[in-house]
Amino acid sequence: MSTSEIADNKWELEASRPPIATIGGIIQIAVVGLFACLFVWMMSFSLQGIFGARRETLADQYSRLTVDGKPAPAPAPK
């Protein structure tokens, strides 16, 4: 091998290593980790909404409202 080929191989070896020991590399890892945590946090709320306990919303109350917007009175006991 010639000297230029050896130097090229050394450059390729250095370029293929991730820069985890530099400040920029550490910041990149921290930012990617932050976005991963944010994604997991958002997915947890989505799964909680899908599989969690059902709560009554205004859409559920719509069918039971009367003209004046108040709930219908309960039937009189017999």
Disulfide bonds with the S-S distance in Angstrom:
none
